[in-house]
Amino acid sequence: MHFPQKTLADWLAHCEQLHPKTIDLGLARSRTVAERLGLRFTMPVITVAGTNGKGSTCAMLEAILLQAGYRTGVYTSPHLVHFEERCRLRGEAVNEAALLPHFEAVEAARLASPEGGAEVSLSYFEFTTLAILRCLAEASLDVVILEVGLGGRLDTVNLVDADCAIVTSIDLDHTELLGPDRERIGFEKAGIFRSGQLAVISDPMPPDSVLKVAADLGCDVWRLGVDYNFSGDQLQWAWSGRGRRYSGLAYPALRGANQLLNASGVLAALTGLRARLPVTAQAVRNGLAMVSLPGRFQIVPGQPALVLDVAHNPHSVAALTVNLDAMGFYPRTHAVLGAMADKDLSAMLARVAPLVDVWYFCDLPTPRAASAEQLVQSFTAWQSQAANEAERQRRVTVACFKTPQEALDAAALAADPADRIVVFGSFYTVGGVLQNGVPKLSAKHLSN
């Protein structure tokens, strides 16, 4: 078949127009197209689900396996700046030319089957995920790492049977789609488990639903605090699990106290898979030391200091707050915030607002986002109802901006050299200030 789409941008624009709903959970449509494609993985697959920590977990798995000499493939979403970030082959983002044949193949399979089957409507996420899965399946890899986009049980990634499934932290997010509490959300996340296969549970207090799904499937369960554990002091940390121990480990290059939870789950997965994917202790040390992931408590040195974090729900914002606290004293903290309209903004503000002196609310380039004006209204309502009297009385400056970059520019202009600026709330917010590369800030007092 010949298609009018010639570039990746053409295909992405096409994908946006195909389906009436932006998010439409379910595997029936994707499975039909995957079967027409003959999609099949012959190498070990590790699938990662969870509310927070998925991206960090995938990055650490990839870094260690690369250091062990394996040809890795990774699918992750969403992207920060360029779509190609969603697919990494052997540690590098895929190039556009390598993706185009797979978009064409998905479109051909979507339109008709060899038996004359009906056309299938796919959402943007379903179409692009199938294209990347086909790219990974045909790329001569030793191991594939897949990050779930939303939930688990009904996510397109779950078409692939995982040899190892990791469930990271579970908290309230996307409740309108996944359920109102941790038990229901946990059930959805645990949908990536497979009968008799390795299941790593790195949430310290997993919902009973996760444990029940794993037990019902007869999974080889590795649970934090039961089958593996970690300990640490200010200088180093250690991990122990069934039949293996690592001591004197340097902290992961990804910043934040929560990264030890993610790293521990990674070591449990690799230990459970050691018969198929053996890794040396040196590969573990090198991988953890070299791992990088933009937008996860990413501190950009400068005056003022800049912190980039895609935290976008109460649980991840709580972790961001702990990490900001651990940075030490700053005279003022300026916050650039853009967020989706369905987020629990009050719970997010309750955690981080006491640290913030100046707010720069911004619009985001997606219809799912709250406008800057709506964010201000939410902030004002939250502040008037804050339980802490001091917080209600605290004088905080608030302003609105059309883009994250405009908000960051205003913050950089207003900040003193010793201040800090934190950009958070969404992948769109962080991605919006990374469009032209990582910003290097120099306060006006230093440039005059």
N, C-alpha and C positions, 0 to 999 in steps of 0.2 A: 504493500500500500504506500501511497505517497500522501503526505500531509502538508498543509500550508504552514505549519509551525516550523521555523528554521532555527530558533535560538531557545535557550533555556527560559528566557523571559517570556517568549511566545507561549511555551508550554505551561508555564506557571499561570499566565493570564487565562489560558484555556481551562486549566484545572479549577480556577476560581468561579467559572461560569457554569459548571456541569451539574451541580447538585443544589437543590433548594435550601438545604440547611448547612451551616458552617460546621457544626458538630452533630453527627448522627451515628451514635454508637451502635455497633452490631457487626457481625462477621459475614453475614450471608452474601452481601454484594462483593466484598473483597475476596471471599473464598471462591466464588464463581469465577472471577477473573484470574485468581491465582491458579486454579485448576486448569483453566484454558492456557495459561502460560507454562504449565508444567513446572511450577516453582518448587525447587527441592534443594535442601542444604545437606551436603555430605560431610561437612566438618562440624566439630563441636560448636554448640550455640549456647551463649549465656544471655539470659534475658533479665532485665532489671526493672522493677516497679517500685512505687512508693510515693509518698507525698513530697518529701524532700530528700536530697542526697543522691538522686539517681544519676545526675550528670557527673558528680564527683566520683561516684562508684565506678561508672563506666570509664572515666579518665584514668583512674588508678589501675583498673584491670588492664587497660590498653597499655599503659606505661610499663607495667611489670612484664607483661607478655612480650612486648617489643624488646625489652632488655633481655628476655630469655631466648630471643632469636626467632620468635614466631611471626608469621605473616598475618597481621590482624586486620579485621574490618569492623567498623563501628557505625551504628546508626543512632543518632540522637536528635532530639527536637525540643523546642523550636530552635532556630538559629538566631544569632545576634545581629549580624550584618549581611552576610551572603548566604544564599540557600545552600551552596556547596558545602558549608560547614556541617550540614546534617549527615554527610557520608564521608568517613575517613578510611582510606586504604593504606595500610602499612604506615600509619601515623600521619598521613598527609590528607588534606581535604581533596576530594575528588575534583577533577576539572570538568568543565561544562561538556566538552566533546565526549567524554567517557559516559556521561549520563544520557545524552540524547537518544541513543539507540534503545534504551530501556523505557523511556517515555513513549517512543514510537511503538514498542512492543506492547505496552500496557494499553495504549489507545486501540491498537488493532484487536487485542483480546477483548477489550471492553465492548467494542462495536459488534463483534460477532464471534461465535465459536465455530469450529470446523463442522459441527453438526447443524449449523444454522440457528443457534440459540439467539435469544433476544439481546438487544443492547442493554448494558448495565450502567446505571447512574452511579458515579463515584464522587465522594467529597474530595476537596483539595487534599486533605490529610491522607485519605485512602489511596488516591491516585499516586501521590508523590511517594508514599511509603512503599507501595508495590513496586514502583520504578527502582527505588533504592534497594529494596530486598532482592530484586532480580540482579541488580548490579553486583551486590555482595555475593550472591550465590554463584555467579559466573566468574569471580575475580581470582580464582586459584589461591584461596586463603587457607590458613591453618585453623583459625578460630574466628568466630563472629560474635560481637557483643551488641545486643539490641536494647535500646532504652524505650520503655513504654511511653506513649504520648499522654494518655489519660486513662486512669483506672488500671485495667489489666485484662479482665475476662473478655471484654468486648472490643478491645483495642486491636487495630489491624496487625500490629506486631505479634499478637497472640495466635496468628495463623501458623507461626513457626513453632514446632515442638522444641522446647529448651532442654538441653542436657543438664543445665544448672539454672535455677531461677532464684534470684535474690529479691527479697522484699525489704526495703529500707524503712525509714520512719513512716508512721501512718498518723495522719492528723486530718482535721476538717478542712477540706477544700473541694470545690466543684460539687457541693452537697446536692445541688439541684439535679445533677446527673448520676452521682454515685451513691447517694443516700445520706441521711441526716446525722449519722453518728459513726464512731470509729469501727464498730462491729460490722456495719453494712459496707463501709468503705474498705475495711480489711478483707471482707469476702470478695469484693471486686478485684483487689490487688492480688489476692491469692489465686485468682483464676489463671495465672501464668504457670502454676505448679503442674507437673506431669507425673503420672503414675510411676512409682518406683524410682524416680529421678531425684537428683540432689536439690534440696530446698534450703536456702540460707535465709534466716530471719534475723535481721540486724537491729530491729526495733527492740529496745530494752524491755518494753512492756507491751508485747503484741496483743491485739484483740484475740479473744478466744476463737473467733471465726477463722483467723489465719491458721491457728494450730489445728482446728478441726478439719479444715480442707486438706492440710498436709497429712494428717493422720488417716483420713478417709482414703486418700490416694496411695497410702503406703510409701510416702516419700522418705528419702534418706535426709532427715532433718538435722540441720546444724543451727542451733538456737543460741544467741548471745546469752551468756550467764549460765548455760547448761552444757553445751557441747564445745564452746570456746569462750575465751575471756581475754581481757587486756588490762594492763596496769601501766602507770607512768608517773614520772616525776617531772621536774622542770626541765630536765636535760634530755631525757630519752624515754622510750616506752618499750613494752614487751607484749608478746601475744603467745597464747598457748591454746592448743586444740587437740583433737584426737590424734595422737601419734606424732605431733610436731610442736616445736616451740621456736620462737624467734625472740632473742633478747638483745638489748642494747641498740634498738632501732632509733634512728633519727626521726623526728616528727615529719609527717608528710609536707611536701612543699606547698600544698593547698592550705591556706590559712584558716584558722577557726577551730575552737575546741571540739565542735561536732565532727570534725574530720576523722578523729580516731574511731568513732562508731562506724563510719563508712569504710575506713581502711581495715578495720577488724573483720567486717563482712567480706571484704575482698580476699583477705588471707584465708578465711574459712572456705570460700568458694574454690580458691586455687588449691588448697589442701585437699578438699573433697574431690577435685578433678586430677590429682597428681598422677594417677595411673595413665591418663590420656594426655595431659599437658603438664609434664614435670617442669618445675621452675627451681632455680637455685636460690639460696639465701642471698647471694650477691645481686641477682636479678631483682629480688624484692627490695633490697636496700637502694639500688640504683633507680628503680622505677619510682619508688615513693619520693626519692630525693629530686627527681627530674620532672614529675608530673606537673602539668599546668592546665588551667581551665579558666578562660576569661570570664569575668563577671561573677565569680564566686568569692566574695570578700576579697576582691582584688584591690590591693593598696598601691596607688600610683604615687611615688615620691614626688614631692614638690612643695611649693609654698604658695598657697595652702596645700595640705595633703588631700588627696582625692581617693575616695572609697567607692568602688563599683560593686553592686550586689543585686542579683536578680530576685532577691527575696520578694515574694508576692502573696504570702498568706500569713496568718498569725504565728504559726509554728516557725517558719523560716525567718520572719521578722524578729521573733524572740531570740533566735540564734544570732542574728545580725546585731541585736542590741547587746548581747553578752560580749560579742567580739569587739564592738565599738567601745564598750566599757573597759575592755582589757588593753586598749591602745594607749591609755594614759590620759593626761590632762590636755585639753584644748580650750582656749578662751571661749570660742563659739563654734557651734556646729551648724552648718547650713545644709538643708536637705532638699534635694530635687526629687519629687515624687510624681509619677504617673502610674495609673492602675486601672485594671479592668473594673467595669461597673458591678460585677457580681461578687467582688471580694468583700470580706468582712472588715471594712476599713476601721471601724471603731475598735475592734480587737487588735488590729495592727498598730493603731495610734496609741492605744493604752500601753503597749510595750516600748515603743521607741520615742514617743513624743517628749517624755521628760528630758531626753538628751538633746533635743533640737531647739535652737534659738531662732532660726529664720527658715521659713518654708517657701519653696518655689514649686508650686503645683503646675503641671503641664498637661496639655492635650497629647494624645497618642494617635498614630495613623491607622486606627482600626475601629470599626463601628462598635466593637465590644467594649471599648474603653469608656470610662467616665471622663467627662470634660473637666478642665481645670476648675471651672466655676462650680461644678458639682462636688469636686474634691474639697474646695473651700467651704462649701455649705456643710459637708459632712464633718469637716474638721471643726467648724464653729459649733455645730450641734454637739459633737463629742466633748469639746472643751467646756461647754456650759454645763454638761452633765458629769464631768470628771469627778470621781470619788474623792480625789485629793484636792483639798481646798487650795493648797499652794499652786497646784497646776491650773486651777480655774482662774487664779489671780495673776498668774505669770503673764507678762506682756511679751507676746510673740509676734514677729512680723510675718505677714503672709502676702504673696503675690501670685499672679497667674501668667502663664506663658503658652505660646502656641506650639512649641516643640521642646523636647528635652535639651537640645543644644542651646536654644535661647535661654532656657532656665539656667543651664550651667554657666553660660556667658555672664548672666546677671549675678550669679553667685560668686564667680571668680572676681568680678568687678567690685563687689561689696565686701569680700572677705579680706581679713588681715593675713599677713604671711603665716602667723602661728595658728590660724584657724584650720578647720577641716571641712570638706564638702563630701556628703554621701549621696550617691545617686542610686535609687532603688525603686521597687514596686512592680516591675515587669521586665521581661526580656526586651520589650519595645523601648522602655525607658533607658536601659543600659545600652542597648543597640543604637539608640538615637544619638548618644554622645561618642560612639565608637565609629561612626560612619567614615570619618577621615583619619582613622588610627587612634591610638591611645592618647588622650589629651595630656599635654605637659603644661601645668599651670605655673604661672609666675605672677604673684600679687602685684597690683599697681604700685605699691610702695617700693618694690624691688626694680621695677622697670622704668621708673621715672629718672 
